[in-house]
Amino acid sequence: MIGVDDPKPDSFSSRVSLNMVTNVLRTVIMALVGLLMVPYYIGEFGLAAYAILPLATSLTSYFIAIADSLSSAFTRYMVIALQKGDVEGANRVFNTSFFGLGKMMLIILPIVLVISYASPYIFNVGPSGTFDVQFLFLMVILSSLIVSFCSCITSVFMAYNRLHITYSGRIVHVVSQVAFVFLFFFLVGPSLSLVGLSYILSVLLYVGIILYYFRRMAPEIKLSRRHNDSSLLREMGSLGLWAVVDEMGALLFIQASMILVNLRLGSEIQSSFAIVANVISMMNTACAAIAVTAIPLVYRCYTEGRRDKMVLTLDVFSKFVGVMMAFPMAYLLIFAPQVLEVWLGPGYDGLIPMLWMMVPAQVAVCASYPLLQVPVMYKKVRGMAMLTISLGVLNILLGLALVEFTDLGVFGVCLAWTVTTLVLRFIVYPVYSSRLMEVRVWSLMRPMIWSYVMFAVSLVPCAVIGYFLDIPATWAGVILSLLLMFFVYMVVTIRSAFNESERREVLTYVPGPVQKLLSKFL
């Protein structure tokens, strides 16, 4: 899957399908790992001890947010420099971001050490040992920070539209992490500290892969203090700072909700909520897997000053992502009993109401994913950051109020998240982005409306099929029925929801064999 050849401008757009296929493969593997490892960990540690794993990764998100947000700002400058052919500028951006991120990591490290040490005394960790919890938190956070730091390298792949290299490296990263867990558990026995060790070893393997291909693809970019530009760092840092605030606001949603449930309702209830949060996270990853492939194309349009083409690309990608994800979400809700049983075993029907409350909001989340880079691209992140963090705080306050002053319990947290998420993704993102690009807000909200229409329409045939046919609660039954129904859905949807020009555009996003297959039905 990993391959490098000389970047060619005329083949730039044609690599979208390769990037998308690789990222979808990565997402499928991550989803399978998430699906299979949850019951495996529950079986090895017990439900109460398992809760500490998603809690550790959730807390990690707050540290990653700082690094990833700065990296997003740095990537903007790298992509524009390389797409303009400015090698000197690319060296300035690379070295400035490398040393800037390095300093930031050193500043964060003491905080990471303190949080890791205090973690078993802050959270309800069940029967887990103190050292195991501390080591797990430390390794999970450090491994995630290393991945974020590598963005100063992977931004080169973004600029050349070679994202498949990054995604292939992440596939190796995920698979090796699971392999290390199985190996250590087989040799030593289950231990949270060994899970943490698996995280750090697999990320080091990932670093080795991307360094190798970075040197092959961009030998002209070299590490040099001479190119470390303090004035450029201030410029990128200013943009990155507001990107950090924006990302922190985003983390006041599902991650903060999980912590709220743990602190106010206990580890047992948080374990159930964590499973639903894991489903939401997998959906986010699946949406991002498709939407992120639009970023190089959008930046190219921005660099060349082709606003109309940029708006068209965002419109089609938003519609494509939202409409494509609408059916799996509808399938999940209708066939939740079978999905939960085959995934976790019997006895998890209590999760179904939470899924019904939270999954519909994910339609707006998926359709709005392509818009996330617009404020960064236009260097206007401050306003978006303030709106995001305000709604994030509202999510916490509303969730806390519903827990403390009503009998809703965990469902109050679900309701608070759903309401605030819909406001942010369905209203705030398209309105703010449309003002930056000076286009009608309808052009950015239309893909979301189409996505919800297809989501509502999808519920009907799924419900009818579920009523007349008894889908078996087996992996084969669930996967085969989903794939068959999804294929029919995509053929009908592409014909009805996309006009001719949009269909041609959409077909360029899928690999050649799939293009030929779909073309027979369109």
C-alpha positions, -999 to +999 in steps of 0.1 A: +000+000+000+029+024+007+045+037-024+064+068-035+072+083-069+078+118-080+049+141-074+032+151-106+008+180-107-014+164-134-019+133-112-026+154-080-064+150-080-063+114-092-048+103-059-079+111-040-093+076-044-060+060-033-059+082-002-095+075+005-092+037+000-062+036+023-078+057+049-111+037+048-090+005+052-073+021+081-107+031+096-121-004+090-091-019+108-094+005+136-132-002+139-125-039+139-099-035+166-123-013+186-151-038+182-131-069+191-109-054+218-137-041+239-152-075+247-116-089+249-106-063+275-138-067+294-132-105+295-096-100+307-101-072+332-138-071+340-163-043+333-152-019+361-115-022+353-121-019+315-136+016+321-101+030+328-090+023+292-114+046+274-110+071+303-072+072+297-077+077+259-104+103+266-081+123+289-053+119+264-075+138+239-069+170+259-032+168+255-034+158+219-056+187+212-028+211+220-003+194+197-028+186+169-042+221+169-007+237+165+001+210+140-030+219+119-018+255+118+017+244+108+004+221+081-015+250+065+018+268+059+036+237+047+009+227+022+008+262+007+046+265+005+050+232-012+021+236-036+037+269-046+070+252-051+087+273-024+114+249-011+131+276+010+097+284+026+090+247+031+123+243+050+114+274+071+080+259+080+094+224+087+122+235+110+101+262+127+073+237+134+098+209+144+115+230+170+083+248+180+065+215+186+095+201+204+095+230+229+058+226+234+063+189+242+088+197+268+064+222+284+036+196+284+058+168+298+057+178+335+019+182+333+017+147+318+038+133+346+016+149+373-017+138+357-004+103+352+007+101+388-025+115+402-049+095+379-057+067+403-065+092+430-087+114+408-108+088+390-128+058+400-105+031+388-122+000+403-099-028+412-070-017+391-036-013+407-022+022+413+011+017+393-007+000+364-031+029+361-003+055+363+019+037+337-011+032+314-019+069+315+017+079+309+023+056+280-010+063+263-005+101+265+031+100+254+024+078+224-004+101+213+018+132+216+045+115+195+019+109+168+009+145+169+045+157+169+050+137+136+026+160+119+055+183+110+067+153+088+033+141+076+023+176+064+047+170+035+025+140+025-005+162+028+010+188+005+018+163-022-016+146-017+002+114-006-019+109+025-019+071+018+016+069+032+005+083+065-025+061+066-005+030+057+018+038+086-011+042+109-024+007+098+009-008+109+007+013+141-028-001+150-021-037+140+012-038+159-003-023+190-029-052+191-002-077+183+019-065+212-011-067+236-018-103+226+019-112+229+024-097+263-009-111+277+001-145+264+036-144+279+029-125+311-008-122+316-033-093+315-020-060+328-029-024+322+008-015+323+014-039+294-013-023+274+006+010+279+038-006+268+021-018+237+010+018+229+046+032+231+063+004+211+038+005+182+041+043+179+079+040+177+074+016+148+051+042+131+077+069+135+103+048+118+080+042+088+071+079+082+107+090+086+118+065+059+093+078+034+098+114+043+134+112+034+125+096+001+098+120-009+113+153+003+151+150+004+153+188-001+138+194+033+164+191+060+166+196+097+185+229+103+184+255+131+193+281+104+158+277+090+141+280+125+123+314+121+110+329+153+088+355+135+072+327+115+067+307+147+049+337+162+027+339+132+019+302+131+017+301+169-010+328+169-031+308+145-023+276+164-032+291+198-067+298+187-068+264+170-059+250+205-088+269+221-111+256+194-100+220+199-103+224+236-138+235+231-145+204+210-132+183+238-158+197+261-183+175+243-180+137+243-148+135+262-159+158+289-193+140+290-174+107+298-155+123+326-187+139+340-204+105+340-174+089+358-173+116+385-210+120+391-225+086+383-196+061+390-174+038+370-201+012+363-224+036+345-194+053+329-184+018+315-218+017+296-215+053+285-180+046+274-192+019+250-216+043+234-189+070+233-167+045+216-193+040+189-195+078+185-157+080+182-157+052+156-183+072+136-162+103+139-131+084+126-151+069+097-163+104+087-129+119+090-114+091+070-133+103+039-135+140+046-098+145+052-090+135+016-106+167+005-081+189+024-053+188-002-078+196-030-093+225-011-059+240-002-049+237-038-080+257-049-073+282-021-037+286-032-047+291-068-075+315-059-103+293-074-130+300-048-158+286-069-140+253-073-132+253-036-169+258-027-179+230-051-154+206-036-165+213-001-202+210-011-197+177-028-175+162-001-199+173+026-228+158+008-209+126-001-197+121+035-230+128+051-252+108+027-228+079+027-227+077+065-265+082+069-273+046+061-249+028+085-262+050+113-298+041+104-289+004+102-272+006+136-303+021+153-328-004+138-306-035+142-289-023+175-300-055+194-282-078+169-252-055+166-247-052+204-252-089+209-227-100+183-203-073+195-205-075+232-228-105+239-262-106+256-273-081+283-264-047+267-299-037+255-297-008+280-274+010+256-300+012+229-318+043+243-284+061+245-277+052+208-311+066+197-304+098+216-269+104+203-264+088+169-288+111+149-266+141+158-237+123+141-253+129+108-246+167+111-211+159+125-202+138+095-216+163+069-197+192+085-163+175+087-150+190+054-157+225+069-133+221+098-103+233+079-120+264+066-112+287+096-076+275+096-072+280+059-085+316+062-066+322+094-098+332+112-100+306+140-106+330+169-143+335+163-149+298+157-129+289+188-150+312+211-182+297+197-170+261+201-157+266+236-189+284+246-211+255+234-187+230+251-191+247+284-229+247+278-227+210+272-210+204+306-233+228+325-265+214+309-253+178+314-245+185+351-278+202+356-298+173+341-279+149+363-282+168+395-318+182+392-336+155+372-340+117+373-326+114+338-291+103+350-268+093+321-296+101+296-294+137+307-257+137+297-267+122+264-294+148+258-270+177+266-244+164+242-269+159+214-284+194+217-251+213+219-235+191+191-264+198+167-262+236+174-224+236+167-223+213+137-256+220+119-257+258+125-225+273+137-200+256+113-218+263+080-228+299+090-192+308+101-176+291+071-200+307+046-191+342+059-154+335+056-158+323+020-183+349+012-209+325-001-245+318+007-249+297+039-275+276+020-247+262-002-230+247+030-262+237+048-277+220+018-254+189+022-265+185+058-302+187+050-297+161+022-279+139+047-307+140+072-333+133+045-314+102+035-310+092+071-347+095+077-355+076+045-330+049+054-348+042+087-379+031+068-366+002+047-343-009+076-374-010+099-394-029+073-367-054+067-361-058+104-399-065+109-402-091+082-368-107+083-350-119+114-314-109+109-293-134+129-271-120+157-239-133+141-210-115+124-219-130+091-255-120+094-248-084+104-220-077+080-235-093+049-269-077+054-253-043+060-231-046+029-259-058+006-284-031+018-257-004+017-248-012-019-284-009-030-287+023-010-256+039-026-267+031-061-302+046-054-287+076-035-261+086-061-288+085-088-314+105-067-294+128-044-266+139-068-270+157-101-249+146-131-219+168-125-219+158-088-221+121-098-191+125-120-172+143-092-182+116-066-171+088-089-136+102-090-134+097-052-138+059-054-113+034-068-113+023-105-130-011-100-158+004-079-162+032-105-168+006-132-192-013-111-212+017-101-212+031-136-233+001-147-261+011-124-259+049-129 
